[in-house]
């Protein structure tokens, strides 16, 4: 069964397309995102903020996939292709095959407009499309108008020029306002030509032309014009899809790349049909640790195409195989005419295969992370079995830190499914214990934590507190305390008083201060040091200790910092100057009177006061 929550954590912070599937594996929604991680996670957050259609769709999502792209525009085009191919149930706007949307530029007019349309007419205008997504077309038009601010209104420019006021689109940079004479007709037509060139995919030619114009404007000291051209160049370079999604040849091709780890190889295949990406798949090859890239790719091609129902005219890859020519001949015989295996070193095909490699890498990373997650879960299962528990999904560990009984603090670290859940970590300043009393400190922190949890749960049940605002309402399945039997008995006594039943074990150490195992009121638990459970306990104990020590140092540093204000003659200004000069409280404590006097704003009296204060004991 797919764990949606874990897959959400693995989403990359990159643009791309996400594909939602139901329990039968059918694609029910395709969308695009500027940042996949942010967009996809929104679907699985608070349903109260979603429209009914989205809530209904989310209830049917059993799995999702994603395809990483280089740019948002690249994701837009891929989204259109996938929606047109799969016609997902919840992409409602795309049900009508007869009225796909187009981008229209009215080159038959004196001041051409850029428009969204569903009607293809013989009116002399230029049309680009059809596209599958109306939203995608509108987004593309918006991107284009940022780079080439063409009008979309139906004003008669020749008649209205100088007789009207500029509109909102001019102020937000989406129109160059020819209606009020802000741009000449020649310059406006240059924008139209540039927009057409961009839509036709002639990006290199367009960039070269714009850079030449920018240089010329700069030489003529037309700096405002040069700045606008610079912004256009930047926009094209950042938002252009660079024709990676659309094949340069228009032929059927398979683009194959591979990413490797120490144990696995992930093969990614993008299927290009009619010049456009129609789908993709990834496959894992096992037992690859002693094979080179050539052997792995050759093995994959032989196994994959042996039973493939269709073999394209060209296979593009980034792996130079020793058997390339033999494989090409074999594939040609199976297809019935010539098949070419290309290994590009530059150009559009190289860019395309690089994108496929990025997706192979993402798939491999996801697989590795999921394996690590499974290993962590196995460690929790092993530990739970040793302790006679069902499954300790949430483990909380507590540690006390102080120096000779001063500045008592405690830490609480949380592990969920064997992994640190750092947003749930908590720090405690010990309030009721003075001096060296670890048992008393442990009693206080366990009491405060569990009481907070009980109180929050009651408030949530009464409707007075929202769960996402609560910090302690989720109770642990297992409590681990850093210490021996005395610490365990202290924690268990608190739980009995509060009528809470949670198993408690102590994390004990050997003579070299390393994890030895767990102890309970029934004695020490026999834990093999090579086992996953032992390694998990050691990790939890180290993390609890690290978090406690870090908090103790922070607390002590803040206290000493505030102590400076108790010294006669030292105020906020001098305290700030001392820290700017010496950086740390220890350096201030160890400074001589002469060194202290040199600090800006200090005099001999103040320097002596600081020096004497830290040596008064």
C-alpha positions in Angstrom: 0.0 0.0 0.0 1.3 3.4 -1.0 2.2 5.7 1.9 1.1 9.2 0.7 2.6 11.0 3.7 6.1 9.6 3.0 5.9 10.3 -0.7 5.0 13.9 0.1 8.2 14.3 2.1 10.2 13.2 -0.9 8.9 15.8 -3.3 11.6 18.0 -4.8 11.5 21.8 -4.7 11.6 22.0 -8.5 9.0 22.8 -11.3 7.2 19.9 -12.9 4.0 18.0 -13.5 2.2 15.9 -10.9 -0.1 13.0 -11.8 -2.8 11.8 -9.4 -4.1 8.2 -9.5 -6.9 6.3 -7.9 -6.8 2.8 -6.3 -7.0 1.1 -9.7 -4.0 3.0 -11.0 -6.1 5.2 -13.3 -4.9 8.8 -13.8 -7.6 11.1 -12.3 -5.8 14.4 -12.4 -2.8 16.1 -14.0 -1.5 19.4 -12.9 1.6 21.6 -13.1 3.6 23.3 -10.4 6.3 25.9 -10.0 7.5 24.1 -6.9 6.2 20.5 -6.8 6.8 20.1 -3.1 4.6 23.1 -2.2 1.8 22.5 -4.7 1.2 18.8 -4.2 1.3 19.0 -0.4 -1.5 21.6 -0.5 -4.0 18.9 -1.7 -3.4 16.9 1.5 -3.7 19.7 4.0 -6.8 21.2 5.7 -9.8 20.2 3.5 -11.9 23.0 4.9 -9.9 25.4 2.7 -10.6 23.4 -0.5 -13.5 23.7 -2.9 -15.9 20.7 -3.0 -14.5 19.4 -6.3 -10.9 19.2 -4.9 -12.1 17.6 -1.6 -13.9 14.9 -3.7 -10.9 14.3 -5.8 -8.5 14.0 -2.8 -10.7 11.3 -1.3 -10.0 9.2 -4.5 -6.3 9.7 -4.6 -4.5 6.5 -3.8 -1.1 7.4 -5.3 0.7 10.1 -7.3 3.7 10.5 -9.5 5.6 13.6 -10.7 7.9 14.6 -13.6 10.6 17.2 -12.9 11.1 19.9 -15.6 13.6 22.8 -15.8 11.0 25.6 -16.0 7.4 26.4 -15.4 6.7 26.8 -19.1 8.2 23.4 -19.7 5.8 22.0 -17.1 2.9 23.8 -18.8 3.5 22.2 -22.1 4.0 18.7 -20.6 0.8 19.1 -18.6 -1.1 19.9 -21.8 0.3 16.8 -23.6 -0.5 14.4 -20.7 -4.0 15.8 -20.2 -4.8 15.5 -23.9 -3.6 11.9 -23.8 -5.2 10.6 -20.6 -8.3 12.9 -20.3 -8.3 12.6 -16.5 -11.7 12.7 -14.7 -11.1 15.8 -12.7 -9.5 18.0 -15.4 -13.1 19.1 -16.2 -12.2 21.9 -18.7 -10.7 19.5 -21.1 -13.6 17.1 -21.7 -14.6 18.7 -25.0 -12.2 17.4 -27.7 -13.8 19.7 -30.3 -12.9 23.1 -28.7 -9.3 23.0 -27.5 -7.9 26.5 -26.7 -5.4 28.4 -28.8 -3.2 31.4 -28.4 -4.1 34.0 -31.1 -2.1 37.0 -32.2 -4.1 39.3 -34.5 -1.3 40.1 -37.0 -4.1 41.2 -39.4 -4.6 44.3 -37.2 -2.6 47.5 -37.1 -1.7 47.0 -33.4 -1.9 43.2 -33.0 -3.4 41.7 -29.8 -2.6 38.5 -27.9 -5.7 36.6 -27.1 -7.2 33.3 -25.7 -9.6 31.7 -28.1 -11.4 28.4 -28.8 -12.3 29.2 -32.4 -9.9 28.7 -35.2 -10.9 31.1 -38.0 -9.6 32.0 -41.4 -9.2 35.7 -40.5 -5.5 36.3 -41.2 -4.5 36.0 -37.5 -1.8 33.6 -36.3 -2.8 30.7 -34.0 -0.7 28.6 -31.8 -2.0 25.3 -30.4 -4.3 23.5 -29.9 -3.6 23.1 -26.1 -5.3 20.8 -23.7 -5.6 23.1 -20.7 -7.4 26.5 -20.8 -5.6 27.4 -17.6 -2.3 26.6 -19.2 -3.0 28.8 -22.2 -4.0 31.7 -19.9 -0.8 31.2 -17.9 1.3 31.1 -21.0 -0.3 34.4 -22.3 0.5 36.0 -18.9 4.1 34.9 -19.1 4.4 36.2 -22.7 2.9 39.6 -21.9 5.4 40.0 -19.1 8.2 39.6 -21.7 6.4 41.2 -24.6 3.7 43.6 -23.3 1.1 43.4 -26.1 -2.4 44.7 -25.7 -5.5 42.4 -25.3 -8.2 45.1 -25.5 -10.5 45.8 -28.5 -9.8 49.5 -28.7 -9.4 51.2 -32.1 -5.9 52.5 -31.5 -5.7 54.7 -34.6 -9.0 56.4 -33.6 -8.5 56.5 -29.8 -4.8 57.4 -29.5 -4.4 60.3 -27.2 -8.1 60.4 -26.2 -8.1 57.8 -23.4 -6.2 57.0 -20.2 -3.9 54.1 -19.6 -5.4 51.0 -18.1 -4.4 48.8 -15.2 -2.4 46.4 -17.5 0.0 49.2 -18.3 0.7 49.9 -14.7 1.4 46.2 -13.9 3.7 45.8 -16.9 1.4 43.7 -19.1 0.7 46.3 -21.8 3.0 48.9 -23.5 -0.1 51.2 -23.9 0.0 52.2 -27.6 -3.4 53.8 -27.0 -1.8 56.7 -25.1 1.3 56.9 -27.3 3.7 55.3 -24.8 5.2 53.2 -27.6 5.7 54.0 -31.3 4.0 51.7 -33.9 7.5 50.5 -35.1 8.6 49.6 -31.6 5.2 47.9 -31.0 5.5 45.8 -34.1 9.0 44.7 -33.0 7.4 43.3 -29.8 4.9 41.5 -32.0 7.6 40.0 -34.1 9.6 38.9 -31.0 6.5 37.3 -29.5 5.9 35.4 -32.7 9.5 34.3 -32.8 9.2 33.1 -29.2 6.0 31.1 -29.9 7.6 29.5 -33.0 10.5 28.2 -30.8 13.2 30.4 -32.4 14.6 31.3 -29.0 18.3 31.4 -30.0 17.6 33.7 -32.9 15.4 35.9 -30.8 18.0 36.2 -27.9 20.8 37.1 -30.4 18.6 39.8 -31.9 17.6 41.3 -28.6 21.2 41.3 -27.3 22.3 43.2 -30.4 19.5 45.7 -29.9 20.5 46.1 -26.2 24.1 46.7 -27.1 23.1 49.3 -29.7 20.8 51.1 -27.2 23.5 51.1 -24.6 26.0 52.6 -27.1 23.5 55.3 -28.0 23.1 56.0 -24.3 19.4 54.9 -24.4 19.7 53.3 -21.0 16.0 53.0 -20.3 15.5 51.1 -23.6 18.5 48.9 -22.9 17.2 48.1 -19.4 13.8 46.9 -20.9 15.6 44.8 -23.4 17.8 43.3 -20.7 14.7 42.3 -18.7 13.2 40.7 -21.9 16.3 38.7 -22.4 16.3 37.6 -18.7 12.7 36.6 -18.9 13.2 34.5 -22.1 16.2 32.7 -20.7 14.3 31.9 -17.4 10.9 31.0 -18.8 11.7 29.5 -22.1 11.1 25.8 -22.3 14.1 25.5 -24.7 12.2 22.8 -26.7 13.2 20.0 -24.4 9.6 18.8 -24.1 9.0 19.0 -27.9 11.4 16.9 -30.0 13.3 18.7 -32.7 12.6 16.0 -35.3 8.9 15.4 -34.8 9.7 11.7 -35.0 8.8 8.9 -32.5 11.7 8.5 -30.1 12.4 6.9 -26.7 14.8 8.9 -24.5 16.6 6.7 -21.9 19.0 7.6 -19.1 20.2 6.0 -15.9 21.1 7.0 -12.4 23.1 4.7 -10.1 23.7 4.2 -6.4 25.9 1.6 -4.8 23.2 -1.1 -5.0 20.8 -0.1 -7.6 20.4 1.4 -11.1 17.3 3.3 -12.0 16.5 3.5 -15.8 14.1 6.3 -16.9 12.4 6.2 -20.3 10.5 9.1 -21.8 8.2 8.2 -24.7 8.1 10.9 -27.4 5.3 10.4 -30.0 4.7 12.8 -32.8 7.4 15.1 -31.3 5.8 15.4 -27.9 6.3 13.6 -24.6 3.3 11.2 -24.2 4.4 9.4 -21.0 7.3 8.0 -19.0 8.3 5.0 -16.9 11.2 4.1 -14.6 12.6 0.7 -13.9 15.1 -0.7 -11.4 17.9 -3.1 -12.3 19.1 -5.3 -9.5 22.6 -6.9 -8.9 24.4 -4.1 -10.7 27.3 -3.6 -8.3 29.8 -5.3 -10.5 28.5 -4.1 -13.9 29.5 -1.0 -15.7 27.0 1.5 -17.2 27.4 0.0 -20.7 26.5 -3.5 -19.5 23.5 -2.2 -17.4 22.1 -0.2 -20.3 22.6 -3.1 -22.8 20.9 -5.5 -20.5 18.0 -3.2 -20.0 17.5 -2.5 -23.8 17.5 -6.2 -24.6 15.0 -7.1 -21.8 12.8 -4.1 -22.3 12.4 -4.2 -26.1 12.3 -8.0 -26.4 8.6 -7.9 -25.5 7.8 -4.3 -26.3 4.7 -3.9 -28.6 6.3 -0.9 -30.3 9.9 0.2 -31.2 10.4 3.8 -32.2 12.6 5.0 -35.1 15.2 6.5 -32.7 16.5 5.7 -29.2 18.4 8.5 -27.5 20.6 7.8 -24.5 23.6 9.1 -22.7 25.3 5.7 -22.3 27.8 4.6 -25.0 27.2 0.9 -25.2 29.8 -1.6 -26.5 27.0 -3.5 -28.2 25.3 -0.4 -29.7 25.6 -1.4 -33.4 24.5 -5.0 -32.7 21.6 -3.7 -30.7 20.6 -1.3 -33.4 20.6 -4.1 -36.0 18.5 -6.3 -33.7 16.0 -3.5 -33.0 15.8 -2.7 -36.8 14.9 -6.3 -37.5 12.2 -6.3 -34.9 10.7 -3.0 -36.1 10.9 -3.9 -39.8 13.0 -0.8 -40.8 16.0 1.1 -39.6 16.3 2.1 -35.9 19.0 4.5 -34.8 20.6 4.6 -31.3 21.9 8.2 -30.7 24.3 9.3 -28.0 24.2 13.1 -28.3 27.1 15.2 -26.9 25.4 18.7 -27.5 22.4 20.4 -28.8 18.7 19.9 -28.2 18.9 16.1 -27.9 21.6 16.4 -25.3 19.4 18.8 -23.3 16.5 16.3 -23.6 18.5 13.3 -22.3 19.9 15.5 -19.5 16.3 16.2 -18.4 15.5 12.5 -18.4 18.7 11.8 -16.3 17.4 14.4 -13.7 14.1 12.5 -13.5 16.0 9.1 -13.2 18.0 10.7 -10.3 14.9 11.9 -8.6 13.3 8.4 -8.9 16.5 6.8 -7.5 16.6 9.3 -4.5 13.0 8.6 -3.7 13.6 4.8 -3.8 16.6 5.1 -1.5 14.7 7.3 0.9 11.8 4.9 1.0 14.2 2.0 1.7 15.8 3.9 4.5 12.3 4.6 5.9 11.5 0.8 5.7 14.8 0.1 7.5 13.9 2.5 10.2 10.4 0.9 10.5 12.1 -2.5 10.7 14.2 -1.2 13.6 11.1 0.1 15.4 9.4 -3.3 14.8 12.5 -5.1 16.2 12.7 -2.9 19.3 8.9 -3.2 19.9 9.2 -7.0 19.7 12.0 -7.0 22.2 10.0 -4.9 24.6 6.7 -6.8 24.1 5.0 -3.8 22.5 2.7 -3.8 19.5 4.5 -1.0 17.5 6.2 2.0 19.2 5.4 4.5 16.4 6.1 7.5 18.6 9.1 7.4 20.9 9.9 10.3 23.3 13.3 10.4 25.0 14.3 12.7 27.9 17.7 13.9 29.2 18.7 16.2 32.0 21.7 18.6 31.7 23.4 20.8 34.3 26.8 21.7 35.7 27.3 20.8 39.3 23.6 21.4 39.9 23.3 24.8 38.3 21.3 25.9 35.3 19.1 22.7 35.3 17.5 22.1 31.9 15.9 19.1 30.2 15.4 18.0 26.6 12.6 16.0 24.9 13.4 14.5 21.5 10.8 12.6 19.4 11.2 9.8 16.9 8.3 8.8 14.7 8.7 5.5 12.8 12.3 5.5 13.8 13.1 9.0 12.4 13.8 12.2 14.3 10.7 14.4 14.2 12.5 17.7 15.0 9.4 19.9 14.9 8.1 18.0 18.0 11.3 18.5 20.0 10.8 20.4 23.3 13.1 22.2 25.8 12.4 22.6 29.5 13.9 25.0 32.1 13.7 23.1 35.4 11.7 25.3 37.8 11.1 23.4 41.0 14.5 21.8 41.6 17.6 23.4 43.1 21.1 21.8 43.1 22.1 18.3 41.8 18.9 16.3 41.8 18.5 14.4 38.5 15.5 12.4 39.8 13.7 15.5 40.9 14.4 17.1 37.5 13.2 14.1 35.6 10.0 14.0 37.8 9.3 17.6 36.9 9.8 17.3 33.2 7.8 14.1 32.8 5.0 15.6 35.0 4.9 18.8 32.9 4.9 17.0 29.6 2.1 14.5 30.4 -0.1 17.1 32.2 0.2 19.4 29.1 -0.9 16.5 26.9 -3.9 15.6 29.1 -5.0 19.3 29.3 -4.6 19.9 25.6 -6.6 16.7 24.7 -9.5 17.9 26.9 -9.5 21.3 25.3 -9.5 19.7 21.8 -12.3 17.4 22.7 -14.3 20.4 24.1 -13.7 22.3 20.9 -11.6 25.0 22.6 -8.3 24.2 20.9 -7.4 23.2 17.4 -5.1 20.2 17.0 -2.6 22.1 14.8 -2.2 24.6 17.6 -1.5 22.0 20.3 2.1 20.9 21.2 1.7 18.0 23.5 -1.7 16.3 22.7 -0.1 13.3 21.0 1.0 10.8 23.6 4.1 8.6 23.1 3.9 4.9 22.6 7.2 4.5 24.5 9.2 6.8 26.9 13.0 6.4 27.1 14.9 8.3 29.9 18.6 8.8 29.9 19.7 7.0 33.0 19.3 3.9 35.1 16.6 2.2 37.2 16.2 5.3 39.5 15.2 7.5 36.5 12.8 4.8 35.3 11.1 4.5 38.7 10.7 8.2 38.9 9.0 8.5 35.5 6.7 5.5 36.2 5.7 7.0 39.6 4.6 10.2 37.7 2.6 8.2 35.2 0.8 6.2 38.0 -0.1 9.5 39.7 -1.6 10.8 36.4 -3.3 7.4 35.7 -1.5 7.1 32.3 -0.2 3.8 31.0 3.0 4.3 28.9 5.9 1.9 29.0 9.2 3.5 30.3 12.8 2.2 29.9 16.1 3.7 30.8 19.0 4.1 28.3 22.1 3.0 30.2 25.7 3.5 29.2 28.9 1.6 29.7 32.1 2.7 31.4 33.2 4.6 28.3 29.9 6.6 28.2 28.6 4.6 25.2 25.1 3.1 24.8 24.9 -0.3 26.5 21.2 -1.0 26.2 17.9 -0.6 28.0 16.8 -1.2 31.6 13.4 -1.6 33.2 12.1 -2.6 36.6 12.4 -6.2 35.4 16.1 -5.8 34.7 18.3 -5.1 31.7 17.1 -5.9 28.2 19.3 -8.2 26.2 19.9 -6.3 22.9 22.4 -7.6 20.3 24.8 -4.8 19.5 24.6 -5.6 15.8 20.9 -5.4 15.7 18.8 -2.6 14.2 17.0 -2.0 17.6 20.3 -1.4 19.4 21.4 1.1 16.7 18.1 2.9 17.0 18.4 3.2 20.8 21.9 4.5 20.5 20.8 7.1 17.9 18.0 8.2 20.2 20.2 8.5 23.2 22.9 10.5 21.4 20.2 12.8 20.0 18.6 13.4 23.4 22.0 14.2 24.9 23.0 16.5 22.1 19.8 18.4 22.3 20.1 18.8 26.1 23.7 19.9 26.0 23.0 22.4 23.2 20.1 23.9 25.2 22.2 24.0 28.4 24.9 26.0 26.7 22.4 28.4 25.2 20.8 28.9 28.6 24.1 29.5 30.4 25.3 31.9 27.7 22.1 34.0 28.0 22.4 34.0 31.8 26.0 35.1 31.7 25.2 37.7 29.1 22.4 39.2 31.3 24.8 39.0 34.3 26.9 41.7 32.7 24.0 44.1 33.3 24.4 43.5 37.0 27.9 45.0 37.0 28.0 48.6 38.1 28.7 50.9 35.2 27.6 48.4 32.5 24.5 49.1 30.5 23.1 47.9 27.2 25.5 50.0 25.1 28.7 48.9 26.9 27.4 45.2 27.0 26.9 45.3 23.2 30.4 46.9 22.7 32.0 44.2 24.9 30.4 41.4 22.8 31.3 43.0 19.5 35.0 43.2 20.8 35.3 39.8 22.4 32.5 37.8 20.7 31.9 35.3 23.6 31.3 35.6 27.3 34.3 33.4 28.1 36.6 35.8 26.2 35.2 38.7 28.3 35.7 36.8 31.5 39.4 36.0 30.6 40.2 39.6 29.4 42.7 41.8 31.3 41.8 45.2 32.6 44.0 46.7 29.8 42.1 44.8 27.1 38.7 45.8 28.6 39.7 49.5 28.7 40.4 49.4 24.9 36.7 48.6 24.1 34.8 51.6 22.7 32.9 53.3 25.5 34.8 51.6 28.4 36.9 53.4 31.0 39.2 52.2 33.7 36.5 52.2 36.4 34.1 50.1 34.2 37.0 47.8 33.1 37.9 47.1 36.7 34.3 46.4 37.6 34.0 43.8 34.9 37.4 42.2 35.8 36.5 42.0 39.5 33.0 40.7 38.9 34.2 37.5 37.3 36.8 36.9 39.9 34.7 37.7 43.0 34.3 34.1 43.9 
